[in-house]
Amino acid sequence: MGRKLYVGNLPFSSTDHDLFSIFSEHGRVMSARIVTDRESGRSKGFAFVEMSSDEEALRAAEQLNGKSFLGRSLTVNEARPREFETPRHRSHRVDGSYRF
């Protein structure tokens, strides 16, 4: 298991500090960041937590997956590498707009 964990089903009111606090009970947290919308700044309901070792990450995932956190049941598992979309072909329309 990698050191970086995906944390889903977060309450929108939760903060990075809340996340850091709950994960630090299970090992040393290197970073805890809730993903937010670029325009509104609101939480998207998921986050990434990086633990200092693979063992701590595994222990935290096992103990926190399904646990209630601020009224919601957390989903915690190993973060997958980010996949980038391949560029899609765009066709130019007569009216000047693009069709994807």
BAFI-69577 format. One record per residue (C-alpha): x, y, z; residue in one letter. Coordinates in steps of 0.02 Angstrom, whole numbers. Each point is the difference from the previous one (the first is absolute). Example, Ala and Ser with C-alpha at 12.3 -4.5 7.8 and 13.67 -1.06 7.14 Angstrom:
+--------+--------+--------+---------+
!     xx !     yy !     zz ! residuo !
+--------+--------+--------+---------+
!    615 !   -225 !    390 !       A !
!     69 !    172 !    -33 !       S !
+--------+--------+--------+---------+
***
This chain:
+--------+--------+--------+---------+
!     xx !     yy !     zz ! residuo !
+--------+--------+--------+---------+
!      0 !      0 !      0 !       M !
!     61 !    175 !    -37 !       G !
!     18 !    139 !    125 !       R !
!   -134 !    108 !    -83 !       K !
!   -181 !    -35 !     44 !       L !
!   -162 !     51 !    -84 !       Y !
!   -134 !     53 !    124 !       V !
!   -177 !     11 !    -67 !       G !
!   -175 !     41 !     61 !       N !
!     64 !    145 !    105 !       L !
!   -125 !    122 !     74 !       P !
!     10 !    165 !    -93 !       F !
!     28 !     89 !    166 !       S !
!    160 !    -97 !     40 !       S !
!    169 !     88 !     -4 !       T !
!    179 !    -51 !    -34 !       D !
!     31 !     14 !    187 !       H !
!   -144 !   -121 !     40 !       D !
!     72 !   -124 !   -123 !       L !
!    176 !     21 !     69 !       F !
!    -63 !    -29 !    177 !       S !
!    -93 !   -163 !    -35 !       I !
!    141 !    -75 !   -105 !       F !
!    137 !     51 !    123 !       S !
!    -78 !   -121 !    125 !       E !
!     61 !   -140 !   -115 !       H !
!    175 !     61 !    -42 !       G !
!    102 !    148 !    -59 !       R !
!    -92 !    105 !   -129 !       V !
!    109 !     85 !   -131 !       M !
!   -143 !     94 !    -83 !       S !
!   -190 !      7 !      1 !       A !
!    -89 !     98 !   -135 !       R !
!   -185 !     12 !    -41 !       I !
!    -31 !     25 !   -185 !       V !
!    -98 !    158 !    -36 !       T !
!    -88 !     73 !   -151 !       D !
!    110 !    129 !    -87 !       R !
!   -138 !    126 !    -27 !       E !
!   -103 !    -11 !    160 !       S !
!    133 !    -61 !    121 !       G !
!   -125 !   -127 !     71 !       R !
!     50 !   -177 !     46 !       S !
!    -29 !   -135 !   -130 !       K !
!    -26 !   -128 !    137 !       G !
!    164 !    -92 !    -16 !       F !
!    181 !     20 !     52 !       A !
!    174 !    -73 !     -6 !       F !
!    103 !    -42 !    154 !       V !
!    183 !    -46 !     -7 !       E !
!     69 !   -104 !    143 !       M !
!    185 !    -17 !     44 !       S !
!      9 !   -187 !    -36 !       S !
!    -91 !   -136 !    -95 !       D !
!    -37 !    -91 !    163 !       E !
!    -83 !    153 !     78 !       E !
!   -101 !     30 !   -158 !       A !
!    -61 !   -181 !      1 !       L !
!    -45 !      9 !    184 !       R !
!    -93 !    166 !    -22 !       A !
!    -96 !    -66 !   -151 !       A !
!    -51 !   -159 !     91 !       E !
!    -55 !     92 !    156 !       Q !
!    -85 !    151 !    -79 !       L !
!    -87 !    -76 !   -152 !       N !
!   -186 !     -2 !     41 !       G !
!     24 !     99 !    161 !       K !
!   -124 !    140 !     36 !       S !
!     79 !    172 !    -14 !       F !
!   -106 !    155 !     34 !       L !
!   -157 !   -101 !    -40 !       G !
!     61 !    -86 !   -160 !       R !
!     78 !   -169 !    -32 !       S !
!    177 !     23 !    -69 !       L !
!     70 !    -91 !   -151 !       T !
!    188 !    -22 !     21 !       V !
!    112 !    -94 !   -121 !       N !
!    165 !     15 !    -91 !       E !
!      5 !    147 !   -119 !       A !
!     21 !    -47 !   -183 !       R !
!    120 !     95 !   -113 !       P !
!    -82 !    145 !    -88 !       R !
!    -59 !    -42 !   -175 !       E !
!      2 !    138 !   -128 !       F !
!   -128 !      3 !   -138 !       E !
!     62 !    -14 !   -176 !       T !
!    -39 !    152 !   -105 !       P !
!   -163 !    -21 !    -93 !       R !
!    -21 !     49 !   -180 !       H !
!    -94 !    163 !    -21 !       R !
!    -90 !     42 !   -160 !       S !
!    -30 !    180 !    -47 !       H !
!   -181 !     44 !    -38 !       R !
!    -59 !    123 !   -128 !       V !
!    -68 !    118 !    134 !       D !
!    174 !     15 !     78 !       G !
!    -30 !   -115 !    148 !       S !
!     89 !   -163 !     32 !       Y !
!    -75 !   -172 !     11 !       R !
!     87 !   -129 !    110 !       F !
+--------+--------+--------+---------+
***
